[in-house]
């Protein structure tokens, strides 16, 4: 892309200020997602009796184009407009998340989705990136203005979100949001005593979730005692996932030659990583892992030079969210942690999840742009 450094247009300033390496890494994940949909989705479509073998691929192309457009458009914004959009998104996502309790579509005992023509919307997916930015601003304002109770307000906001997600229920999403918030609180420089108190509180909430929620207890027991749950559907997916990693070896069986995708119900979504392992091998898995690590580490390194505490906290939250979601997906498919229905960012099939991830990465690209002057309206 040939753009002169003297180009003072919005796109010209954006091109020379945005982190092009991170942008390239994110686009490469989108491209990998296309390849994996070509490989994994036809078998899933045939198994569920879809009208077309390429139904999931066609939808993923549409969602990915929309996601890339959202990511680039949002990355053009200044930090001030990022905050405004995040505030608006938080209010809207909270309202829609509350609506799921009344008009939401129930799937496997949980009300997390709102049915729309052609797709299902999960509002809590959009709540994650918007809430990270808003909480970053609240904590930062509390640091700048001692009389402003930013940390208290952010705790209240997280509490409201916790009540809504517990009612759905979506304990996994709640755990991610709380983890991101605690990471932001830690980065803001809180006393180590309160860090220990927060850790103890999270552990207590985990025990409470295990005690009160049967599906949480089932997943943890399935992880801790696999020999007593060998006939369950969830354990079947994990066993097939591990078998796929073993079949793939170093270089894989070749594109389209995998067999596990024919029996894995979520081969195109939550378990797309094992399909990549079987068909493209350990090398491809390390490449995917390396791209995620590159995005997170490069973002953190850029934040070391950042002087705006709001930018630092918001971007740190977005990076934590991105890396944590990737870890949960890959770790659960390798039986390193209990299973959680969470997509691999930009690689797994998804509608609202892909667009929400693009929104979050758009926020990140906008916040980490090189800004010569904070008074520059295009910065």
N, C-alpha and C positions, 0 to 999 in steps of 0.2 A: 504494500500500500504506500504509494508515493505521496507524502504530505509535507509541504515545505514548513520549516520551523517558523517562517515569517507569517504563516497562515493564522490570522487572528479570529477565524470563525469558531463557532462552538465545537465543531468536529475537529478542527485543527488543534485547538487548545486541548481537547480531550485526548487526541492521539498522542501528543507529546507529554501529557501529564499522567495518563493512566498506566498502571503496571501491566505492560504488554506480555510479560512472561507469565504472570498469573492468569491473564485472560486466555493466553494460548493453552495453558494447562487445563483450564476449565472447558475450553472448546474441544480439547483432545478427549476429555471424559465423555462429552456428548457424542463424539465420533465413535468411541468405544461402545457406547450404549447402542448406537445404530447397528454395529457389527453383532453385538450380543442379541439384539432383537431379531436380526436375520437368522441367527443360529437357534435361539431357544424358543421364540414365540410360535412358529408354525406347529410344533409338536403339542404345545399347550392348547392352541386354537382347535386342532383336530380332536384332542381329548375331550374338550368341553362342547364339541359339536357346533363351533362357530360357522357362520356362513362363508367365511373366507379364511384360508390358512394364514394370510398376511394381515389379518384384522388388527392385531396388536402392533405390528410394525407400522401400518398406516397411521394409527392413532399416535404412536410414539413420535413419528416424523412431525406430525402436526403440533404435538405438545412441545417438542424440542425447538421447533422454529419459533413458537410463541415464547418459550423460555429464553432463548438467545436474544430475541427482540426486547424482552423485559429487562434482561441483565444489562444489555448495552444502553438502553434508554435510561435506566435508573443510575447507571454509572456516570451519566452526563451531569447529574445533579451536584449541587454544592452541599457541604455538610449541613447547612441550615435547612435546605429543602429535603435532605435525607431525613432529618429529624421530623419535619412536618409530615412527610409521607408516612413515616413509621408511627407517629401519633395517630394519624387518621386510620392506618391499617390496624393498629392495636384496638381502637374503639370498634371498628367494623368487625374484626375477627372475634373480639369478645362477644359482641352481640350475636353473631352467627353461631358461635360455639354454644351460647346459651339457648339459641333456637333449636339446636340439635336435640336437646333434652325434650323438646315438645314435638317437633315435626321431623326429627332426624330419622334416617333409615337405619333400622336395627340389623346388624350383621354379627353373627356369632355372639349374641348377647350384649353387644355394645352399640350405643347410639353416637356415632362420631361423624356421620356423613349426611349431607343434604343432597338429595337427588335433583339433578339438573338435566335438561335435554342433552343426551349423548355422553354424560359423564356424571361422576359423583364428586362433590366438593367436600374436602375435609378442612374446615376453618382453622383448626388448631395448627395445621401446617404453616399457615400464614402468620399465626400468632407468634411462632418461635422467632423468626428474624425481627419482626417489628418490636416485640417485647425486649429483645436484646438491646436494640438501639435506644428504646425509651428508658429502660433501666440504667443503661450506661449514662444517659443524660441526667437522670435523677440523681445518681450517685455523684456525678461530676459537679452538678450544681450544689449539692450538699457540701462538697469540698470547697467550692469557690465562695459560697455564701453560708457561713456557719449557722445563720438563723433559719435557713431553708432546710426542712426535714426531709431531704431527698432520699436518704437511706430508709427512713421509716415509711415513706410513701411507696417506695419500691417494694418493701416487704409486704405492705398491704395489697399492692397490685398482684404480687406473686401469690398471696393467700387467696385472692378472688379467683385467680386462674386455677389454683389447686382445687378449690371447691368444685368448679365447673368440670375439670378433667376427672376428678374422682367420681362425679355423678355419671359420667358417660358409660363406663369407666375407661380411662386410658392412662394407666399407671406408668407405662413406658414413656409416653410423651411427657408426663409430669416429671418423671425422673430426669429427663434431658433438660427441660426448662429450668428445674431447680439447680442442676449441675452447672449450667451455663451462668445462672445468676450468682451462684456461690463463687465461680471462677472470677466473675467481674468484681465481686466484693473483695476477694483475695488480692486481685491486681490493684485495687484502689488503695491498698495499704492498711488494711484493718489489723488490729492487734491480734497476735497469735492466739491469745486466750479465746477470743471470739471465733477464730477459725476452728479451734478444738470443740467449742460449744456447737458450732454449726455442723461439724462432722458427726458429733454424737447425736444431734437432732435428726440428721439424715439417716443414720443407722437405726434410730428409734422408729422413724417413719417406715423404713424398710421392714422392720419386724412387724409393725402394725399392718402394713399391706399384706404381708405373708399370712397374718392371723385372720384378717377380715375378708380378704378377696380370694375366693376359691381358685380362679384361673391363675392368679399370681403364685399361689401355693403349688398348684399343679405343675407349672413350668419349672419352678425351682426344684421340686421333688424329682421331676423328670431329668433335670440336669445332675442332681446330686446322686440319684439312685437309678441310673439308666437300666440296670439289670432287672429291676422290678417293673419297668415301663416299656419293655421291648416291643410290645404289641400296639402301643399308642400311635396315633397318626403323626404327632409331632416328633416322636422318636424315629419313626420311619423316615421322615424327611432328613433328619440329622444323619442317620445311618447311610442313606443314599448320598448325602452331601460328602461325607467322609470317603465313601467309596469312589466318588467322582475325583476327589483329590488324589486318591491312590491310582486310579486308572490313568490320570493325565501324565504322571511322571514329570520329567524335566521339560519336554517340548510339546506334550499333548498328543492326542490321537489325530488331530487335524480338524479343520473347520467343517462343521456339520457331521462329524463322525462320533460325537458323544452319544451315549446311550441312556445316561441317568436322566436327561431332560425329558425322556419319554414317559417317565413315571413320577417325576417330581411335580406336585401340583403348582408350586410357586417358582418354577424354574426361570420364568421371565421376570420375576419381581424380587421377592426377598432372598431367593436362592440362585441368583444369576451368577454370583461369584464362583460357586462350584462348577457351573457349566463352563465358565471361562477356564477353570483349572483343568477340566477333563479334555477340552478341545484344544487349548493353547498352552497348557502346561504351567509349571512353576515359574518359568521366565515371565510369562504374560502376567501372572498374579503379582510378581514382584514389581513389574512395570506399573500396574494399576496402583499398588500400594505406594510406590515411589511418587506417583503423581499426587496422590492425596497428601503425602508427607511434604512434598515440595510446596504445595499451596499453603499449608498450615505454617511451615517453618519460614517460608519467604514472607508471609504476612506478618509473623511475629518479629522478624528481623527489621522489617520496614517500620514497625511500631516503636522500635528502640530509638528511632530518630524523631518520633512525634512528640511535640510539646503540648498539644491540646489534649487535656485529660479526657474530654468527652469522646474524641476520636479514638483514643487509646482504649478506653473501656468498651465502647460500642464494637469496635473492630475485634478486640480480644474475645468478646462474647460470640460474635459471628464465626470466628475461626474455631473456637471451642465447640460450637454447635456443629459445624461442618465436619471437623475431625472426629468428634464423638459419634456422630451418626454413621460415618464410615467404619469406625472401629466396632460399633455394635453390630452392624450387618456382617462384617467379615468375621468377627469374633464368634458370633452365634453360629455361623455356618461351619466353623471349625471346632465347635463345642468348647470354646474357651470360656464362654459365659452362657447363661440360660437364653433360650430363644426369645426374640422380640421381633414382632412384625414391623421392621423398619427397612426402608429401601436403601440401596447403595447409591449415593448421590450421583445423579445424571446417567448412571449406568443401568439401573433397574427401570422397569416399566412403571410409569406413573403419570397421572394427570396433574392434580393439584400439588402433589409433592414436588414434581419437577419444576413447576412454575414458582412455587414458594422458595425452593432452593435457589432458583435464578434471581428472585427478588433479594434474598439474603446476600448472594455473591455480588449483585449489583450494588447493594449498600456498601459492601466491603471495598469494591473497586472505586466507588465514589469517595469513600472516606480516606483511602490510602493514596489518592492522586497527589502528585507534587503540586503544592500550592505556593506560588510566589508571594501573593498578598492575600490576606484574609478579607480585604475589602473588594477583591476582584469578584464581580458577580458571577463570572464563569468558572471560578476556581473550584 
